[in-house]
Amino acid sequence: MKALVVFTLALTAAPALAQQPTVLDLTSFQTSDPAAWERLRRTSDSRPLTMEELEKLAAAGVGDSTLREMMRTRRVLALADADALLKMKKAGASDDALAAFSAYAYPPNDAFHLRVDLDVTSPAGVRQAPFLYIEVWHTERKRQEAFLHADLRGLLRRGARVEVSRDRHDPLLPETIRSVHIDGEVPTRTAGRIELRVLVSKRAGLRDLQSLPPDEAKRVRTFAFDYPAVSLDDRCQLQLELQRDRVLRDTYTLGDGRLQCWWD
C-alpha cells in the first residue's frame, strides 16, 4: 500500500482580486403579468451559447427579445470584451442584445486548479530528497505567471511513519514508493499557451527557472497546454515520477510525466 501525503504548494504570485457576489432581491419584483413571472422562472438545461453561435443567430435575424432571453437562460461562454461586442454588432445584434451579452457572459478565467501527483521511488530512505519547483510560464507574453515550490525533504521526512509500498523482487534493495498529492489554485489571468516547467533540485530558494546553470537547465521538464479565456471547468492534473539513484543517494531523477486539463 502506498503512503498518502497531502499538502499545499507554496505559491509566489500576486493575489487574485476578490469578487463580490451579486445579490438580487426577488421580493422587490412585482407584476400582474403571468407571462413576466413565467419568463423570470424560465431556465434551460442546454449548454451555454458560444460566440460563434451568437454571431450566427444575430446574422440570421433572430428577434432581439428572443436572443436576449436565450442569453439569460443559457448564459454565454465567451469573453465579453470590446472585440467580441464589435463582432456581435457587425452580425446585426442590437444595443440591447450587446448589453445582455455583457450581463450574461461567464466571467473570465483568473486562475486554474492544479493537482500534482508525485510518486517518489527510493531504494532506501528519503532524507536527501530534493526541492520541487514548478514555474508557470506564458509563452506568448514571455512572462512568469506564478512560481510554485515544495520542500520534498521535509515533507517526506514528516511522513516517514506512514506505511509505504515495497518492491520485494530484490530483497537487498527494496524500493519504497511514497505518493505525494499537491493541490492549489494558480492565478493566471491571460489566455494563451501556458507551460508548466518542472525541476527537482538540491538548491533551495529558487525564484525562477530562467537563469539556471546549464547542468540544471537541461533537467527541466516542460508540459504545455492552451489556457482558455473563459471555461466551465478549470482543472489540470500533473502526474510525475521521481526516482532516487541506487548508488548516488543524493541524486534524484525526474522520470515520466503526464499533464491533463479539463475546461468543459
C-alpha positions in Angstrom: 0.0 0.0 0.0 1.3 3.4 -0.9 1.8 6.1 1.7 -0.5 9.1 1.1 0.6 12.6 2.0 -1.4 15.6 1.2 -0.1 19.2 1.3 -0.3 22.5 -0.4 2.4 24.0 -2.6 3.8 27.3 -1.5 2.9 29.8 -4.2 4.7 33.0 -5.2 2.3 35.2 -7.2 0.2 38.3 -7.0 -3.1 37.6 -5.0 -6.2 37.4 -7.1 -8.8 40.2 -6.6 -11.7 39.2 -4.5 -15.0 39.1 -6.4 -18.1 40.4 -4.6 -21.2 38.3 -5.0 -24.2 39.9 -6.8 -27.4 39.9 -4.6 -30.8 40.1 -6.3 -33.8 40.7 -4.1 -36.6 38.8 -5.8 -39.2 40.1 -3.3 -38.9 43.5 -4.9 -40.2 42.2 -8.3 -43.9 42.8 -8.6 -46.0 42.3 -11.7 -49.6 41.4 -12.6 -48.5 39.8 -15.9 -48.3 36.0 -15.7 -46.0 35.9 -18.7 -43.5 38.0 -16.9 -43.4 35.6 -14.0 -43.0 32.7 -16.4 -40.1 34.4 -18.1 -38.4 35.1 -14.8 -38.6 31.5 -13.7 -37.6 30.1 -17.1 -34.3 28.2 -17.2 -32.5 26.0 -19.7 -30.6 22.8 -19.4 -28.8 23.4 -22.7 -25.1 24.2 -22.8 -24.1 27.9 -22.8 -24.1 29.7 -26.1 -20.8 30.3 -27.7 -19.6 33.4 -29.5 -19.9 31.6 -32.9 -23.5 30.6 -32.2 -24.4 34.1 -31.2 -23.0 35.6 -34.3 -24.9 33.1 -36.4 -28.2 33.8 -34.6 -27.7 37.6 -34.9 -26.8 37.3 -38.6 -29.9 35.1 -39.3 -32.1 37.9 -37.9 -33.3 36.2 -34.7 -35.5 38.6 -32.8 -33.9 40.8 -30.3 -36.1 39.7 -27.4 -35.6 36.0 -28.3 -31.8 36.5 -28.4 -31.7 38.2 -25.1 -33.9 35.6 -23.5 -31.6 32.8 -24.8 -28.6 34.5 -23.3 -30.4 35.0 -20.0 -31.5 31.3 -19.6 -28.4 29.7 -21.1 -25.7 32.3 -20.4 -22.8 32.9 -22.8 -19.5 31.0 -22.8 -17.4 33.8 -24.3 -15.3 36.7 -23.2 -17.4 39.9 -23.4 -14.6 42.2 -24.4 -14.6 45.0 -27.0 -13.7 42.7 -29.9 -16.5 40.3 -29.1 -19.1 43.1 -28.8 -18.0 44.6 -32.1 -18.3 41.2 -33.8 -21.9 40.9 -32.4 -22.7 44.4 -33.7 -21.4 43.7 -37.2 -23.5 40.5 -37.2 -26.6 42.6 -36.7 -27.2 42.5 -32.9 -29.0 45.4 -31.3 -27.6 47.5 -28.5 -29.9 45.8 -26.0 -28.5 42.4 -27.2 -25.0 43.7 -26.6 -25.9 44.7 -23.1 -27.4 41.3 -22.5 -24.2 39.7 -23.8 -22.2 41.7 -21.3 -24.6 40.8 -18.4 -24.8 37.0 -19.1 -21.3 36.2 -20.2 -19.3 33.9 -18.0 -16.5 35.8 -16.0 -13.0 35.5 -17.5 -10.7 32.9 -16.0 -8.3 34.3 -13.5 -6.9 31.1 -12.1 -6.9 27.3 -12.6 -6.8 24.5 -10.1 -3.6 22.4 -10.3 -3.2 18.9 -8.8 0.2 17.4 -8.8 0.5 13.6 -8.2 4.1 12.7 -7.4 5.4 9.2 -6.9 8.8 9.2 -5.2 10.7 5.9 -5.6 13.7 5.3 -3.4 15.8 2.2 -2.7 16.4 3.5 0.8 15.4 6.5 2.9 14.3 9.9 1.7 16.4 12.1 4.0 18.1 13.8 1.0 15.0 14.3 -1.2 15.3 17.5 -3.3 13.1 20.6 -3.7 10.3 20.6 -6.3 9.8 23.7 -8.4 7.1 24.4 -10.9 7.2 27.6 -13.0 4.0 28.7 -14.8 5.2 30.4 -17.9 3.1 32.3 -20.5 4.9 31.7 -23.8 3.2 34.4 -25.8 3.7 37.1 -23.1 7.1 35.7 -22.2 6.5 36.2 -18.5 6.1 34.2 -15.3 2.5 33.8 -14.2 3.3 32.0 -10.9 6.1 30.1 -9.2 5.4 27.1 -7.0 7.8 25.2 -4.8 7.8 22.4 -2.2 10.4 21.0 0.2 10.1 17.3 -0.5 12.9 16.6 2.0 10.9 17.9 4.9 7.6 16.6 3.6 8.7 13.0 3.2 10.6 13.0 6.5 7.4 14.0 8.3 5.6 11.2 6.6 8.2 8.6 7.5 6.0 6.7 9.9 3.3 6.1 7.3 3.1 2.7 5.7 4.6 2.6 2.2 4.7 0.1 -0.7 7.8 -2.0 -1.2 9.0 -3.9 -4.2 10.1 -7.4 -3.0 11.8 -8.5 -6.2 15.2 -7.5 -4.8 15.4 -8.2 -1.0 18.7 -6.4 -0.8 17.5 -3.1 -2.4 13.7 -3.0 -1.7 12.2 0.0 -3.5 10.0 2.3 -1.4 7.3 4.4 -3.1 5.7 7.4 -1.5 2.8 9.2 -3.2 2.5 12.9 -2.7 -0.6 14.8 -3.7 -0.5 18.6 -4.1 -3.5 20.8 -4.7 -3.6 24.6 -5.2 -5.1 27.5 -7.2 -2.7 29.1 -9.6 -3.5 32.7 -10.5 -3.3 33.1 -14.3 -5.3 35.9 -15.9 -4.2 35.9 -19.6 -5.4 33.3 -22.0 -2.9 31.6 -24.3 -0.2 29.0 -24.4 1.0 28.1 -20.9 3.9 25.9 -19.9 4.5 24.2 -16.6 8.2 24.0 -16.3 9.2 21.4 -13.6 12.6 21.0 -11.9 13.8 19.0 -8.9 17.0 20.4 -7.4 19.0 20.2 -4.2 19.2 24.0 -4.2 16.8 25.9 -2.0 15.3 29.3 -2.6 15.0 29.4 -6.4 12.5 32.1 -7.7 12.6 31.3 -11.4 13.9 28.7 -13.9 15.1 31.2 -16.5 18.7 31.7 -15.2 19.7 28.2 -14.3 23.2 26.8 -14.9 23.4 24.6 -17.9 23.5 21.3 -16.0 20.2 22.2 -14.2 18.6 23.8 -17.2 18.8 20.6 -19.2 16.9 18.8 -16.5 13.8 21.0 -16.7 10.7 19.1 -17.9 8.1 21.1 -19.8 4.3 20.4 -20.0 2.2 22.8 -22.2 -1.5 23.5 -22.5 -3.8 26.1 -24.1 -5.4 28.2 -21.3 -8.9 29.5 -22.4 -10.2 33.0 -21.7 -13.5 31.5 -20.4 -14.4 28.0 -19.4 -16.9 25.9 -17.4 -14.1 23.9 -15.7 -10.6 24.9 -14.7 -8.8 21.8 -13.6 -5.3 20.4 -14.5 -3.6 17.3 -13.2 0.1 16.8 -13.5 1.5 13.3 -12.8 5.2 12.9 -12.1 7.6 10.2 -11.2 10.8 10.9 -9.1 13.5 8.1 -8.9 16.3 8.1 -6.4 19.6 6.7 -7.7 20.6 3.4 -6.1 24.3 4.4 -5.7 24.3 8.2 -5.5 21.9 8.6 -2.6 21.6 12.3 -3.0 20.7 12.1 -6.7 17.0 12.1 -7.9 15.9 12.0 -11.5 12.5 13.2 -12.7 11.1 10.5 -14.9 7.9 10.2 -17.0 5.2 12.7 -16.6 1.7 13.4 -17.9 -0.5 16.5 -18.0 -4.3 16.6 -18.4 -6.6 19.6 -18.3 -10.4 19.9 -18.2 -12.1 23.1 -19.4 -15.7 22.0 -20.4 
